[in-house]
């Protein structure tokens, strides 16, 4: 999902309130929740196993990938709650813009994708079952 944002680096840059590592190892990232801007402040301690990050992996020394994932996990309460998310929900939280979820069986899908591509919309694909996801969320609310 982050690869979609990197097509225009300014999309990533706008998310970071803190742009350089500091002595306190504190980062501030601007995300969106329920249409509202939220500043997420966190340290740079990353969950690791056997010396490697447990979740996202950066390409080389791209710490921003891991910091952004941690901010998104904190926004939603835990890493577990962001597991197997849908691309349009991630885009909504990272950009603040409206998002749309299309089904592969939707009429005129290919034509819509071509139109959206011409308009330079961000697009990504997700795989999974919304039915499974809703069942999983209900179990957490018990």
Backbone torsions as a table, in degrees:
resi	resn	phi	psi	omega
1	UNK	NA	-40.9	-179.3
2	UNK	-63.2	-26.6	179.8
3	UNK	-61.9	-30.2	177.5
4	UNK	-64.2	-41.9	179.7
5	UNK	-67.7	-31.9	-175.6
6	UNK	-73.9	-9.1	175.3
7	UNK	-59.3	-27.8	174.8
8	UNK	-131.0	97.7	-173.7
9	UNK	-53.2	-26.7	179.4
10	UNK	-61.7	-26.0	177.0
11	UNK	-62.1	-39.8	178.5
12	UNK	-74.4	-45.9	-177.1
13	UNK	-57.1	-38.0	-178.7
14	UNK	-65.7	-22.0	-178.2
15	UNK	-76.2	-26.1	-173.2
16	UNK	-94.8	117.3	172.0
17	UNK	-79.1	-35.6	175.9
18	UNK	-101.4	121.9	-175.6
19	UNK	-107.8	-10.7	179.4
20	UNK	-131.6	146.4	175.2
21	UNK	-62.4	139.9	-179.1
22	UNK	-122.3	170.6	-176.7
23	UNK	-60.1	-30.6	-178.6
24	UNK	-82.0	-8.8	-177.5
25	UNK	57.5	39.6	-179.6
26	UNK	-110.4	137.4	178.5
27	UNK	-123.4	146.8	173.6
28	UNK	-124.9	127.9	-178.0
29	UNK	-126.7	138.3	179.0
30	UNK	-97.5	116.9	177.2
31	UNK	-123.8	-177.1	-178.3
32	UNK	-132.1	136.2	178.3
33	UNK	-137.3	122.2	-179.4
34	UNK	54.6	38.5	177.2
35	UNK	81.5	0.1	-178.6
36	UNK	-109.7	142.5	175.2
37	UNK	-72.8	133.3	179.5
38	UNK	-129.4	128.2	174.1
39	UNK	-91.5	120.9	179.5
40	UNK	-103.0	120.0	-179.3
41	UNK	-111.3	131.6	-177.6
42	UNK	-154.0	166.6	173.7
43	UNK	-85.5	177.6	-179.5
44	UNK	-105.3	24.9	173.9
45	UNK	-77.5	123.6	-174.0
46	UNK	-113.1	132.0	176.5
47	UNK	-61.6	125.9	-178.3
48	UNK	-130.6	157.1	174.7
49	UNK	-137.7	126.0	-178.3
50	UNK	54.5	38.3	175.3
51	UNK	79.9	5.4	179.6
52	UNK	-125.3	147.5	177.7
53	UNK	-55.9	140.4	-177.9
54	UNK	-72.7	-25.1	-172.1
55	UNK	-116.9	-112.1	-178.8
56	UNK	-61.6	148.1	175.7
57	UNK	-115.7	134.8	178.9
58	UNK	-86.3	156.4	174.5
59	UNK	-89.4	99.7	-175.8
60	UNK	75.8	-128.3	-176.1
61	UNK	-102.7	33.4	-179.5
62	UNK	-81.2	80.1	-178.9
63	UNK	-63.5	-26.1	-176.1
64	UNK	-58.4	-33.1	-179.6
65	UNK	-62.1	-47.5	-176.8
66	UNK	-71.0	-39.6	178.1
67	UNK	-65.0	-43.3	179.9
68	UNK	-64.6	-40.5	177.3
69	UNK	-63.7	-41.4	179.7
70	UNK	-63.8	-39.8	178.1
71	UNK	-62.9	-42.6	-179.7
72	UNK	-66.3	-39.1	176.5
73	UNK	-63.7	-41.8	179.7
74	UNK	-65.4	-39.6	177.6
75	UNK	-58.0	-35.2	-177.4
76	UNK	-99.7	-0.8	173.6
77	UNK	104.0	-22.0	178.7
78	UNK	-176.6	164.1	173.4
79	UNK	-64.7	-36.0	-178.6
80	UNK	-60.3	-37.2	-177.0
81	UNK	-73.3	-13.1	177.9
82	UNK	-104.3	1.0	178.8
83	UNK	-63.8	134.0	175.9
84	UNK	58.3	41.7	177.3
85	UNK	-74.7	168.4	178.0
86	UNK	-96.5	140.1	-173.9
87	UNK	-55.5	-41.5	-177.1
88	UNK	-66.3	-29.5	177.6
89	UNK	-73.1	-38.0	176.8
90	UNK	-64.0	-46.9	179.7
91	UNK	-58.7	-42.6	179.3
92	UNK	-60.3	-44.9	-178.9
93	UNK	-70.5	-30.3	-177.9
94	UNK	-87.8	-24.8	-176.1
95	UNK	-112.5	-22.9	-175.6
96	UNK	80.2	-4.3	-179.4
97	UNK	-86.4	163.9	176.8
98	UNK	-67.2	152.6	178.5
99	UNK	-132.1	159.0	-176.6
100	UNK	-136.7	134.4	179.9
101	UNK	-105.6	118.2	-179.5
102	UNK	-109.1	145.1	178.0
103	UNK	-96.1	146.1	-179.6
104	UNK	-61.7	-21.0	179.3
105	UNK	-89.6	1.2	-176.6
106	UNK	-64.4	136.6	178.8
107	UNK	-62.1	135.0	176.5
108	UNK	69.7	22.3	-176.8
109	UNK	-55.0	-49.3	-176.2
110	UNK	-61.0	-43.4	179.0
111	UNK	-62.8	-39.8	177.7
112	UNK	-64.0	-42.8	179.2
113	UNK	-61.9	-41.3	177.4
114	UNK	-63.1	-43.8	178.9
115	UNK	-61.7	-45.7	-178.7
116	UNK	-66.7	-34.9	177.4
117	UNK	-65.0	-42.1	177.7
118	UNK	-62.7	-31.1	179.7
119	UNK	-85.2	1.4	178.7
120	UNK	64.1	33.6	175.2
121	UNK	-72.4	149.1	172.3
122	UNK	-76.9	133.0	179.6
123	UNK	-137.4	144.4	176.6
124	UNK	-150.9	163.7	179.4
125	UNK	-113.6	148.5	175.8
126	UNK	-128.5	152.6	175.5
127	UNK	-126.9	140.9	178.5
128	UNK	146.3	174.3	-177.1
129	UNK	-109.1	121.6	176.3
130	UNK	-63.2	-35.5	178.3
131	UNK	-58.6	-47.0	178.6
132	UNK	-61.9	-42.4	-177.4
133	UNK	-64.5	-43.4	179.9
134	UNK	-64.7	-38.5	177.6
135	UNK	-63.0	-42.5	-179.4
136	UNK	-64.0	-43.3	179.8
137	UNK	-63.8	-40.7	178.5
138	UNK	-59.5	-39.0	-178.3
139	UNK	-65.2	-31.0	178.5
140	UNK	-72.9	-25.2	-177.4
141	UNK	-82.0	-7.2	-178.1
142	UNK	-73.6	NA	NA
